[in-house]
Amino acid sequence: MLKIYNLMDKPEYIEEVATLTQKEWGNISYSKEKVKEKISTKISKIKANFNNPLYCKLILLKDNGLVGFISIFPSDGDECLDLEPWYSTMFVKSCYRNKGYSKILNDAILFEAKKRGFKNIYLKTNLVNYYEKFGAIYLKNLKNGERLYYFKLN
């Protein structure tokens, strides 16, 4: 059975989410000790942000196993500091890819953002012609080579 949860309500998955986040977006040249330190820092940041209205991390479970996750962040990097909030960290485990789970995560985070009263949510990505299928609207190319999009929520 598939179910979306706020990670805040399922803290037993925080370490797995932090570990997957580090593996997917962290520096691969770090030593094992540095990776452990980064994961520990991610766990602390996740917990510290649970009460931030510009932060949310949703997880998708299938029969109590983690399928993937997605987030709302107050900011995402140094570009466009005047924009908030940000759609971020969509991740689906490789064994679950190409089965429609990213759409489930996308719909859940957009619903959550709208529920929180946001008019738009912003996204930066290297992917071309991926988020458009979910309704993302292209704004511009960023200096770092990524593309800036937004989702209109109202």
Disulfide bonds with the S-S distance in Angstrom:
none
